Amino acid sequence: MRIIMEIREGVFRTSKTPQQIADEIRQAAAVFWVARGDVAPEAVNDVAAATLPEAAATLPEKEGTLKDLLLSMPDVGEDADFERPMDHGRPIVEFD
């Protein structure tokens, strides 16, 4: 079964991807249907799981390591901007 919904932009307090919304709606429906007795408790995982092949196709593929990503970024800024300042510790206090 396939259900299509349109949700107005800006409804959520934090932005969500369509996949996140679909997962949350699927989980909420499973809990609701089990509580109402429409679905057996053993079938909750079947309802809540993303079984559609296009759901798996929407996941981003890994394209390399973090190091590769960082190396692909432009070389901007001065090295001094990112250096840690020297810390000479606390001054020595002499007591009488």
PyMOL commands that set and color helices and strands:
alter all, ss='L'
color gray80, all
select helices_A, chain A and resi 18-36+41-48+53-57+66-72+79-82
alter helices_A, ss='H'
color red, helices_A
deselect
rebuild
show_as cartoon
